Amino acid sequence: MTGALVSVDLDRTMIYSRNALGAAFEDAVTCVEIYQDAPLSFMSIDAAESLRSLAVAALVVPTTTRTIEQFQRIALPGAPWRYAITSNGGNILVDGVPDGSWRAGFTGIELHRIQRELSTRADGDWVLKRRTADDLFCYLVVEPTEVPAGFLTEWSQWCAARGWNVSQQGRKIYTMPDVVSKSRAVAEVRARAIEDGMLDAGVRTFAAGDGALDADMLIAADRAIRPRHGELESKNFRFPGLEVTAASGGHAAEEILRWLQAQVGNRVEP
């Protein structure tokens, strides 16, 4: 039985592009994702070793907005994972296999209606790609500096009235149903892990993430941490019980993992 549940966002929290990681690391990195025969995502060697150690001491749950296919490209240190959350909470993987009963709970979302409306509003050279993720939500890949003034506000208002939310993270603009959230999926994993004896009923939860789609997961945790970069940093997102790293980039990941190890260590002492 482990002493804590730790849910960790991946992109720009645990793993980074070479540029986002930071030049200071030089060769002290390990590649954790290959895409189209080229290295895509990295961790510092120190962060990778810390994540492996954390996965021994706690139930670590990788929690990502990536699709199942995108998540499965990552060779994340600490694997194999008893539980992982993908698609922003729309899918729970149990020993690598998608749980059909959890996914079936989202069959009523009106994705096609959202896609039709979005196609009329998001039209122009500023839209580079349109994507649908696991038939749960959609996102645009855009030129951030060319997004029309007022688009995000107007689109967010239209979606909010219909139970959806909008979030921009770098070059991606996500349109997500409110019922698909990381916090709901983490709560489900916690309940299952208690039921199957991996965790005791009083277990505390810790979380880490950098984007607006991580906010609900951070708030729901007993303690949480975010890096000093990303969408939440730009929004000056803070609340009691949230730590913010001193560092940004790859050094933030190392700091996050040291903090998580300290929290878990404090909880597993007899």
C-alpha positions in Angstrom: 0.0 0.0 0.0 1.4 3.4 -1.0 1.1 6.6 1.1 -0.1 9.1 -1.4 -1.7 9.7 -4.8 0.1 12.1 -7.1 -1.4 13.3 -10.3 1.0 15.0 -12.7 0.4 16.8 -15.9 2.9 16.0 -18.6 3.6 18.6 -21.3 5.5 21.6 -19.8 5.1 20.2 -16.3 7.1 16.9 -16.5 8.2 16.8 -20.1 9.4 19.5 -22.5 10.4 20.2 -26.0 14.1 20.9 -26.4 13.5 24.6 -26.6 11.1 24.7 -23.6 13.4 22.6 -21.5 16.1 25.4 -21.6 19.6 25.6 -23.0 21.3 25.3 -19.6 20.8 21.5 -19.6 23.0 20.9 -22.7 23.4 17.1 -22.8 22.0 16.3 -19.4 18.7 15.2 -20.8 16.9 12.0 -21.7 14.5 11.7 -24.7 11.1 10.4 -23.6 9.2 10.8 -26.9 10.0 10.0 -30.5 7.5 11.3 -33.2 7.9 10.7 -36.9 11.4 9.3 -36.3 12.6 12.4 -34.5 13.1 13.2 -30.8 10.2 15.4 -29.6 10.0 15.5 -25.8 12.6 15.5 -23.1 13.3 15.4 -19.3 16.4 16.3 -17.5 18.2 13.3 -16.2 17.7 14.5 -12.6 13.9 14.9 -13.2 13.7 11.4 -14.8 15.5 9.8 -11.8 13.2 11.7 -9.4 10.1 10.6 -11.1 11.2 7.0 -10.9 11.8 7.3 -7.2 8.5 9.1 -6.7 6.7 6.2 -8.5 8.0 3.8 -5.9 6.9 5.8 -2.9 3.4 6.9 -4.2 0.7 6.0 -6.6 1.7 8.4 -9.5 -1.0 9.0 -12.1 0.1 10.6 -15.3 -2.7 13.0 -16.2 -2.7 14.6 -19.6 -4.9 16.3 -22.2 -3.1 14.2 -24.8 -5.1 11.5 -26.6 -4.5 7.8 -25.8 -2.4 7.5 -28.9 -0.3 10.6 -28.1 0.2 9.4 -24.5 1.4 6.0 -25.6 4.2 7.6 -27.6 5.8 8.7 -24.3 8.4 6.5 -22.5 7.8 8.1 -19.2 10.2 7.2 -16.4 8.6 5.2 -13.6 6.4 3.0 -15.9 4.4 0.8 -16.0 1.5 2.8 -14.6 -1.4 1.1 -12.8 -3.5 4.1 -13.7 -3.1 6.9 -16.3 -5.6 9.6 -17.3 -5.7 10.9 -20.9 -8.0 13.1 -23.0 -8.2 15.6 -20.1 -10.0 13.0 -18.0 -12.1 11.5 -20.7 -10.2 8.2 -20.6 -8.8 6.2 -17.7 -6.2 3.6 -18.6 -5.9 0.6 -16.3 -2.6 -1.2 -16.8 -2.5 0.5 -20.2 -6.0 -0.5 -21.3 -8.8 2.1 -21.7 -11.6 1.6 -19.3 -14.8 1.3 -21.3 -17.2 1.9 -18.4 -15.6 5.3 -17.7 -15.6 6.3 -21.3 -19.2 5.4 -21.8 -20.2 8.1 -19.3 -19.4 10.8 -22.0 -21.5 9.4 -24.9 -24.1 12.3 -24.6 -21.8 15.2 -25.3 -22.8 17.3 -28.3 -19.4 17.4 -30.0 -20.7 17.7 -33.6 -22.8 20.8 -32.6 -19.6 22.5 -31.2 -17.6 21.5 -34.3 -20.2 23.0 -36.7 -20.4 26.3 -34.8 -16.6 26.5 -34.5 -16.1 26.0 -38.2 -18.2 29.1 -38.9 -16.4 31.2 -36.3 -12.8 30.0 -36.8 -12.1 30.6 -40.4 -9.0 32.1 -41.9 -5.3 31.7 -42.3 -4.7 32.0 -38.6 -6.1 28.5 -38.2 -3.4 26.0 -39.1 -5.1 22.8 -38.1 -8.4 21.5 -36.7 -8.3 18.4 -34.6 -10.8 16.1 -32.7 -9.4 14.3 -29.7 -10.8 10.8 -28.9 -14.3 11.9 -30.0 -14.5 14.0 -26.8 -13.4 17.5 -27.6 -11.8 19.6 -30.3 -8.9 22.0 -30.6 -7.4 24.4 -33.1 -3.7 24.9 -33.9 -3.3 28.6 -34.6 -0.9 31.4 -35.1 -1.2 33.0 -31.7 -0.4 36.5 -32.8 -3.0 36.3 -35.6 -6.1 35.2 -33.6 -8.7 37.8 -34.2 -9.4 40.2 -31.4 -12.5 39.1 -29.5 -12.5 35.6 -30.8 -11.6 33.9 -27.5 -14.0 36.0 -25.5 -17.0 35.5 -27.8 -16.3 31.8 -28.4 -15.9 31.3 -24.6 -19.2 33.0 -23.9 -21.1 30.9 -26.5 -19.6 27.7 -25.2 -20.1 28.5 -21.5 -23.9 28.8 -22.1 -23.8 25.3 -23.4 -21.7 23.6 -20.8 -18.3 23.8 -22.6 -15.2 25.8 -21.8 -12.4 27.3 -23.9 -8.7 27.4 -23.1 -5.7 28.6 -25.1 -2.3 27.0 -24.4 0.3 28.3 -26.7 -0.6 27.4 -30.3 -3.6 25.3 -29.3 -7.1 26.5 -28.5 -9.1 23.8 -26.8 -12.9 23.5 -26.7 -13.8 21.1 -23.9 -17.1 19.9 -22.3 -17.3 20.8 -18.7 -18.0 17.2 -17.7 -14.6 16.1 -19.1 -12.1 17.2 -16.4 -9.0 16.0 -14.8 -10.3 16.4 -11.3 -13.2 14.0 -11.9 -11.0 11.4 -13.4 -8.5 11.7 -10.5 -11.3 11.3 -8.0 -12.4 8.1 -9.8 -8.9 6.7 -9.8 -8.5 7.5 -6.1 -11.8 5.7 -5.3 -10.8 2.7 -7.3 -7.3 2.5 -5.8 -8.9 2.6 -2.3 -11.3 -0.1 -3.3 -8.6 -2.4 -4.6 -6.3 -1.9 -1.6 -3.6 0.2 -3.2 -4.4 3.2 -1.0 -6.0 3.6 2.4 -9.2 5.6 2.8 -7.5 8.6 4.3 -4.9 9.0 1.6 -3.9 12.5 0.7 -3.6 13.7 -2.9 -1.0 16.0 -4.5 -1.0 17.4 -8.0 1.1 19.4 -10.5 0.2 21.2 -13.7 0.9 24.3 -15.7 -2.3 25.0 -17.8 -5.8 26.2 -17.4 -7.0 22.6 -17.9 -5.0 21.6 -14.9 -6.7 24.2 -12.6 -9.5 22.0 -11.3 -7.1 19.2 -10.6 -4.8 21.5 -8.6 -7.7 22.9 -6.6 -9.2 19.5 -5.8 -5.8 18.1 -4.4 -4.8 18.4 -0.8 -1.7 20.3 -1.9 -0.6 21.3 -5.3 2.3 22.9 -7.2 2.6 24.6 -10.5 5.7 25.9 -12.5 6.5 29.6 -12.9 5.6 29.4 -16.6 2.7 28.5 -18.7 -0.9 29.6 -18.9 -1.5 29.6 -15.1 1.5 31.8 -14.6 0.2 34.2 -17.2 -3.1 34.3 -15.3 -1.3 34.7 -11.9 -3.3 31.7 -10.7 -2.9 31.2 -7.0 -4.9 29.8 -4.1 -4.2 28.6 -0.5 -2.3 25.3 -0.6 -0.7 26.0 -4.0 3.0 26.2 -4.3 4.7 28.0 -7.2 8.2 27.1 -8.3 11.1 29.6 -8.2 12.4 28.2 -11.5 10.8 27.9 -15.0 11.4 25.4 -17.8 13.1 22.1 -17.1 14.4 23.3 -13.7 10.8 23.8 -12.7 10.2 20.1 -13.3 13.1 19.2 -11.0 11.8 21.5 -8.3 8.2 20.1 -8.7 9.5 16.6 -8.2 11.6 17.5 -5.2 8.6 19.1 -3.6 6.4 16.1 -4.4 9.0 13.8 -2.9 9.0 15.9 0.3 5.2 15.8 0.6 5.1 12.1 0.0 7.9 11.5 2.5 6.1 13.5 5.1 2.9 11.3 4.6 4.5 7.9 4.7 6.4 8.2 7.9 4.9 5.9 10.7 
